[in-house]
Amino acid sequence: MLTRGVHRSHRLLAAIAIVARHILGYLFGPLRLDRLTHFGHRRSRADQPTRVTGPEHVRLAVEELGVASIKIGQILSTRTDLLTPAYQVELAKLQDSAPPEPTAIIRDVLVTELGPPIETVFAVFDPQPMAAASIGQVHAATLPDGSEVIVKIRRPGVVEQIELDLQILEATVRPISRLSRAARRYDLAGLADEFATTLRSELDYQREASNVERFAANFAGDASVHIPRVYRERSTRRVLTLERLRGLKVDDIAGLDRAGIDRPALAQHAATMTLRMIFEHGFFHADPHPGNFFIETDGRIGLIDFGMVGTVDPATRAALRAVLVALVERDTAPLVDAFVALGMTTTPLDPNQLAPDIDNLISRHLSLPLAEIRLGILLRDLFAIIRRHRLRLPPNLAALAKTLAMSEGIAAQLDPSFEMTTAIAIYLPHLLQADAAPGEPVSERPQPTSPESPGPAAAGDIS
């Protein structure tokens, strides 16, 4: 216990020193103290000092603070409801990479977790990792029956390192939340708990294995989506063995064209897959960047990396449906009520203050023809309203919004004419049919019109 306390004190002092140095660099940089200390400046290509901005200082401090802070920074980079674009852009530069562990250490982990001799577990094991990140690294291997797999191995000591940082974070946030009204307004303690839960879940590969199996069950009847098989007998909390997927990367446009893949159809398929996860399964892949997709020769989409997922409970789906109806009817009062139902307010909200901003949002975006609505820009403006009124976006909705925006970006790479709103219009009749209450005709619910139709019907295609 004494040793642990000493480590925590040393780590806390080191963290304070890092943060203080960057605060001083930002505050005193304009005084040109760089001539003495280089505080707040960096060298340009012309070897002249250039001003380091506030967002850059934050990113540099996060990098110095280590793996837990980098992971939290990456999560924050997607939280448009919390950060302005300048900070999002800077934190998005955080790279989750690290030098690979020595082969002997990796073999020790495998033997400890799976038992000796390792040659009976894997007929072939490539000691050179395919990728190395801060939490773990991935190796290619072959099973005795000839099956190709990837093996994800957690780095030794990383759990203890992250737990120490999370304890410091939680111990720091508690007194701040008691003393600061702003911290309570933004539910700083709740955010710290959210980040801790996300990080701890990424450390547990058994949890990720369960995520993979849940996705596989959800798409069991869909031959157009390929979820890798989990090899449970070769997986533990520290080791995850999955079927190896092969194919073209989703952003390899030239390769997809050479393979004869219909890119517009693939874009629609990828978007529909995401919409099904959110609105039918209530369980979605929350990190849909291009590296996590493989396009197989027959056009089937293969998904990998299931450490970050999101859920949509029935109550949230009902609230989202209320948002949809309010947008269709172009009535701001129900929309404000829906915001409250979604948990976006942590303090009493005056509808009269929010309504004009919602009116403006609707007039700027939802009066356009459906094909001209840019979901990413609409979400950006919506999150600006959320920040302005100090609303709090629940974690599941933050992940959902990020997933929709990232999915729209991937689909637009495949097909420059793609718009998520059009994809939603194509998918929406199926969703309304599936969600219809017993005895309730679907025709009584809001129905989408053609992608070219302007006006209120176009608004109904935002969900």
C-alpha positions in Angstrom: 0.0 0.0 0.0 2.8 2.4 0.9 4.6 1.7 -2.4 1.3 2.3 -4.3 0.8 5.6 -2.5 4.3 6.7 -3.3 3.8 5.9 -7.0 0.5 7.8 -7.0 2.2 10.8 -5.4 5.0 10.8 -7.9 2.6 10.4 -10.8 0.4 13.2 -9.5 3.4 15.5 -9.1 4.6 14.7 -12.6 1.1 15.3 -14.0 0.9 18.7 -12.2 4.3 19.7 -13.5 3.3 18.8 -17.1 0.0 20.7 -17.0 1.6 23.7 -15.2 4.3 23.9 -17.8 1.8 24.1 -20.6 -0.4 26.6 -18.8 2.6 28.8 -18.3 3.6 28.4 -21.9 0.2 29.5 -23.1 -0.1 32.4 -20.7 3.4 33.8 -21.0 4.2 32.9 -24.6 3.1 36.4 -25.8 5.7 37.9 -23.5 8.4 36.2 -25.6 9.8 34.3 -22.7 10.8 31.8 -25.4 14.1 33.7 -25.6 14.9 32.3 -22.2 12.8 29.1 -21.9 11.0 28.5 -25.2 7.8 28.4 -23.2 4.8 28.6 -25.5 6.7 28.5 -28.8 7.9 25.9 -31.2 10.3 26.2 -34.1 8.9 26.6 -37.7 10.6 25.4 -40.8 12.4 28.7 -41.1 13.7 28.0 -37.5 11.7 31.0 -36.3 9.6 30.6 -33.1 5.9 30.4 -33.8 3.1 30.8 -31.3 1.8 27.5 -29.8 -2.0 27.8 -29.6 -4.2 26.8 -26.6 -5.5 23.7 -28.4 -1.9 22.7 -29.3 -0.8 23.1 -25.7 -3.7 20.8 -24.6 -2.7 18.2 -27.2 1.0 18.3 -26.2 0.2 18.0 -22.5 -2.1 15.0 -23.2 0.7 13.3 -25.2 3.1 13.8 -22.3 0.7 12.6 -19.7 0.6 9.1 -21.3 -1.7 6.3 -22.4 -4.8 7.1 -20.2 -4.8 10.7 -21.2 -4.2 9.9 -24.9 -7.2 7.6 -24.8 -9.4 10.2 -23.1 -8.1 12.9 -25.5 -9.2 10.7 -28.5 -12.6 10.2 -27.0 -12.9 14.0 -26.4 -11.9 14.7 -30.0 -15.3 13.2 -31.0 -17.4 15.1 -28.5 -18.7 18.0 -30.5 -21.1 18.7 -27.6 -18.2 19.4 -25.2 -15.4 20.9 -27.3 -15.2 23.6 -30.0 -13.9 22.5 -33.4 -10.4 23.9 -32.8 -9.8 21.6 -29.8 -11.5 18.7 -31.6 -9.2 19.0 -34.6 -6.1 19.2 -32.4 -7.0 16.3 -30.2 -7.8 14.2 -33.3 -4.1 14.3 -34.1 -3.3 12.2 -31.1 -1.8 8.9 -32.3 -2.4 5.7 -30.3 0.9 4.0 -31.2 3.8 2.7 -29.3 7.0 0.6 -29.9 6.3 -3.1 -30.0 7.0 -5.2 -27.0 10.1 -7.6 -27.2 9.2 -11.0 -28.6 10.2 -12.7 -25.4 7.7 -10.7 -23.4 4.9 -11.4 -25.9 5.7 -15.2 -25.7 5.6 -15.0 -21.9 2.1 -13.4 -22.0 0.9 -16.1 -24.4 2.3 -19.0 -22.3 0.8 -17.5 -19.1 -2.6 -17.0 -20.7 -2.9 -20.0 -23.0 -0.5 -22.5 -21.5 2.7 -24.1 -22.9 4.0 -25.1 -25.3 2.8 -22.2 -27.5 3.5 -24.2 -30.6 0.5 -26.4 -29.9 -1.7 -23.4 -29.7 -0.5 -21.7 -32.9 1.2 -23.7 -35.7 2.6 -20.4 -36.9 3.0 -17.1 -34.9 4.5 -14.1 -36.5 6.7 -12.3 -33.9 6.5 -9.0 -35.9 3.3 -7.3 -35.0 0.9 -6.0 -37.6 0.1 -3.0 -35.4 1.3 -1.8 -32.0 -0.8 0.6 -29.9 -0.6 1.8 -26.3 -2.8 -0.9 -24.8 -1.9 -3.9 -27.0 -0.5 -5.1 -30.2 -1.8 -7.4 -33.0 0.0 -10.4 -34.5 -0.8 -12.7 -37.4 -0.9 -16.4 -36.7 -2.1 -19.8 -38.0 -3.9 -22.4 -36.1 -3.0 -26.1 -36.2 -6.0 -26.7 -38.6 -4.7 -24.1 -41.0 -7.1 -21.3 -40.0 -5.6 -17.8 -40.3 -6.2 -15.7 -37.2 -5.1 -12.4 -35.7 -4.0 -12.4 -32.0 -4.5 -9.3 -30.0 -2.2 -9.2 -26.9 -2.4 -6.7 -24.0 0.8 -5.1 -22.9 2.1 -6.1 -19.5 1.7 -3.4 -16.9 -0.7 -1.3 -18.9 -3.7 -2.0 -16.6 -1.8 -0.8 -13.5 -0.6 2.3 -15.3 -4.1 3.2 -16.5 -5.7 2.5 -13.1 -3.2 4.7 -11.4 -4.1 7.6 -13.8 -7.8 7.0 -13.5 -7.6 7.1 -9.7 -5.7 10.4 -9.9 -8.4 11.7 -12.3 -11.3 10.7 -10.1 -9.6 12.0 -7.0 -9.0 15.4 -8.7 -12.5 15.7 -10.2 -14.4 15.1 -6.9 -13.2 18.3 -5.1 -13.5 20.4 -8.2 -17.1 19.3 -8.7 -17.9 20.3 -5.1 -16.3 23.7 -5.5 -17.2 24.6 -9.1 -20.6 25.4 -10.3 -19.4 25.0 -13.9 -18.0 21.6 -13.2 -21.4 20.5 -11.8 -23.2 22.1 -14.8 -21.1 20.0 -17.2 -21.2 17.0 -14.8 -17.5 16.7 -14.7 -17.7 13.8 -12.3 -20.0 12.0 -14.7 -17.7 12.6 -17.6 -14.8 11.2 -15.6 -16.8 8.1 -14.8 -17.7 7.8 -18.5 -14.1 8.0 -19.6 -13.0 5.5 -16.9 -15.7 3.0 -18.0 -14.7 3.3 -21.6 -11.0 2.8 -20.9 -11.6 -0.1 -18.6 -13.8 -1.9 -21.1 -11.0 -1.6 -23.7 -8.6 -3.3 -21.4 -10.8 -6.4 -21.1 -10.5 -8.6 -24.2 -13.2 -11.0 -22.9 -15.6 -8.1 -23.1 -14.5 -7.4 -26.6 -15.0 -11.0 -27.5 -18.6 -10.8 -26.2 -19.1 -7.7 -28.4 -17.9 -9.6 -31.5 -20.3 -12.5 -30.7 -23.2 -10.1 -30.2 -22.6 -8.4 -33.6 -22.3 -11.8 -35.2 -25.7 -12.9 -33.7 -27.3 -9.6 -34.8 -26.1 -10.1 -38.4 -26.5 -13.8 -38.5 -29.1 -13.7 -41.3 -27.2 -11.1 -43.4 -24.6 -12.6 -45.8 -23.5 -9.2 -46.8 -21.8 -8.4 -43.5 -18.8 -10.5 -42.2 -18.1 -10.5 -38.5 -15.0 -12.5 -37.6 -15.3 -15.7 -35.6 -14.0 -15.6 -32.0 -11.8 -18.5 -30.9 -12.8 -18.6 -27.2 -10.5 -21.4 -26.3 -7.6 -19.2 -27.4 -8.9 -16.0 -25.8 -8.6 -14.5 -22.3 -8.8 -11.1 -20.7 -5.3 -10.4 -22.0 -5.4 -12.3 -25.3 -8.0 -12.2 -28.1 -7.9 -14.6 -31.1 -10.1 -13.8 -34.0 -10.6 -15.0 -37.6 -8.4 -13.0 -39.9 -10.4 -11.0 -42.5 -8.9 -10.1 -45.8 -10.0 -7.6 -48.4 -9.6 -4.1 -49.7 -9.6 -1.2 -47.3 -12.7 0.9 -47.7 -10.7 4.0 -48.7 -8.7 2.2 -51.4 -10.8 3.7 -54.2 -8.5 2.6 -57.0 -8.4 -1.0 -55.7 -12.2 -1.1 -55.4 -12.6 0.1 -59.0 -10.1 -2.5 -60.2 -12.0 -5.2 -58.4 -15.2 -4.0 -60.1 -17.0 -3.1 -56.8 -20.1 -0.9 -57.3 -19.0 2.0 -55.0 -22.4 3.8 -54.8 -24.1 0.6 -53.9 -21.4 -0.2 -51.3 -21.8 3.3 -49.8 -25.6 2.8 -49.4 -25.0 -0.7 -48.0 -22.4 0.6 -45.4 -24.8 3.3 -44.3 -27.7 0.9 -44.0 -25.6 -1.4 -41.9 -24.9 1.4 -39.5 -28.5 2.4 -39.4 -29.6 -1.1 -38.6 -27.1 -1.3 -35.8 -28.5 1.8 -34.2 -32.2 1.6 -34.8 -32.8 -2.2 -35.0 -30.1 -3.8 -32.9 -29.6 -0.9 -30.4 -25.9 -1.9 -30.4 -23.5 -0.3 -32.7 -19.8 -0.1 -33.7 -18.7 3.2 -32.2 -15.4 3.5 -34.1 -16.2 3.2 -37.8 -13.0 4.6 -39.3 -11.7 3.3 -42.6 -9.1 1.0 -41.0 -11.9 -1.0 -39.4 -13.6 -2.0 -42.7 -12.5 -4.7 -45.2 -14.3 -5.0 -48.5 -14.2 -8.6 -49.7 -14.1 -9.6 -53.4 -17.9 -10.2 -53.5 -18.6 -6.8 -52.0 -19.3 -8.2 -48.5 -18.3 -5.8 -45.7 -16.0 -7.2 -43.0 -15.8 -5.4 -39.6 -13.0 -5.5 -37.1 -12.0 -3.9 -33.8 -14.9 -4.1 -31.4 -13.4 -2.5 -28.3 -15.5 0.6 -28.6 -19.3 0.1 -29.0 -22.5 2.0 -28.2 -26.0 1.1 -27.1 -29.4 2.6 -27.7 -31.9 1.6 -25.1 -35.7 1.5 -25.9 -36.4 4.7 -24.0 -33.7 6.6 -26.0 -35.1 5.2 -29.2 -38.5 6.5 -28.2 -37.1 9.9 -27.5 -35.3 9.9 -30.9 -38.5 9.0 -32.5 -40.1 12.1 -30.8 -37.3 14.2 -32.3 -38.1 12.7 -35.7 -41.8 13.6 -35.4 -41.0 17.1 -34.1 -38.8 17.7 -37.0 -41.4 16.5 -39.5 -44.0 18.7 -37.9 -41.6 21.6 -37.7 -42.7 22.3 -34.2 -40.0 23.5 -31.8 -41.9 22.9 -28.6 -42.0 19.0 -28.8 -38.4 19.2 -30.0 -37.3 20.9 -26.7 -39.3 18.4 -24.8 -37.5 15.6 -26.6 -34.1 17.2 -25.8 -35.1 17.0 -22.1 -36.3 13.4 -22.5 -33.0 12.5 -24.0 -31.2 13.7 -20.9 -29.6 16.7 -22.5 -30.3 19.1 -19.6 -28.7 18.9 -16.2 -30.2 22.2 -15.0 -33.7 23.8 -15.5 -34.1 24.8 -19.1 -36.0 27.8 -20.3 -37.7 26.7 -23.6 -38.1 30.3 -24.7 -34.3 30.6 -24.8 -33.7 27.4 -26.7 -36.7 27.6 -29.2 -35.2 30.5 -31.4 -32.0 28.5 -31.9 -34.0 25.4 -32.9 -36.1 27.5 -35.2 -33.0 28.8 -36.9 -31.5 25.3 -37.2 -34.7 24.1 -38.9 -34.9 27.1 -41.3 -31.2 26.8 -42.3 -31.1 23.0 -42.8 -34.4 21.3 -43.0 -36.1 23.5 -45.5 -33.6 22.3 -48.1 -34.3 19.4 -50.5 -33.3 16.2 -48.9 -30.3 15.5 -51.2 -28.8 18.9 -50.2 -28.9 18.4 -46.5 -25.5 17.7 -45.1 -25.9 15.6 -41.9 -22.4 16.4 -40.7 -23.0 20.2 -40.9 -26.4 19.9 -39.4 -24.9 17.9 -36.4 -22.1 20.5 -36.1 -24.7 23.3 -35.8 -26.8 21.3 -33.4 -23.8 20.7 -31.1 -23.0 24.4 -31.2 -26.5 25.0 -29.7 -25.9 22.3 -27.1 -22.7 24.0 -26.0 -24.3 27.5 -26.1 -27.1 26.4 -23.8 -24.8 24.2 -21.6 -26.7 21.1 -22.3 -25.2 17.7 -21.7 -25.3 15.1 -24.4 -25.5 11.6 -22.8 -22.6 9.3 -23.7 -24.7 7.0 -25.9 -26.0 9.9 -28.0 -22.5 11.4 -28.3 -21.2 8.0 -29.6 -24.2 7.7 -31.9 -23.8 11.1 -33.4 -20.1 10.5 -34.0 -20.8 7.2 -35.6 -23.3 8.7 -38.0 -21.0 11.5 -39.0 -18.0 9.1 -39.5 -20.2 6.7 -41.5 -21.4 9.6 -43.7 -17.7 10.5 -44.3 -16.8 6.9 -45.3 -19.7 6.6 -47.6 -18.9 9.9 -49.2 -15.4 8.6 -49.9 -16.9 5.7 -51.8 -19.5 7.9 -53.6 -18.9 11.6 -53.7 -22.7 12.1 -54.4 -23.7 10.2 -51.3 -25.8 11.9 -48.6 -26.7 10.2 -45.3 -30.1 11.9 -45.3 -30.9 10.1 -48.6 -29.8 6.8 -47.2 -32.0 7.4 -44.1 -34.9 8.2 -46.5 -34.4 4.8 -48.2 -34.2 3.0 -44.9 -36.9 4.9 -42.9 -40.0 3.0 -44.3 -38.4 -0.2 -43.1 -37.7 1.3 -39.7 -41.2 2.7 -39.4 -42.7 -0.7 -40.4 -40.5 -2.5 -37.9 -41.3 -0.1 -35.1 -45.1 0.1 -35.7 -47.0 -0.6 -32.5 -49.5 -3.5 -32.7 -52.6 -2.3 -34.5 -51.1 1.0 -35.6 -51.0 1.4 -39.4 -47.7 2.6 -40.7 -49.5 5.0 -43.0 -50.4 7.1 -40.0 -46.8 7.8 -39.2 -44.6 10.3 -41.0 -43.4 9.0 -44.3 -40.4 10.1 -46.3 -40.8 11.5 -49.8 -38.4 11.4 -52.7 -34.9 12.7 -52.1 -35.7 15.7 -54.3 -38.7 16.8 -52.2 -38.1 20.0 -50.1 -40.0 21.1 -47.1 -41.3 19.3 -44.0 -41.0 15.8 -45.4 -37.3 16.2 -45.9 -37.0 17.1 -42.2 -38.5 13.7 -41.3 -35.5 11.9 -42.8 -33.2 13.1 -40.0 -33.2 10.5 -37.2 
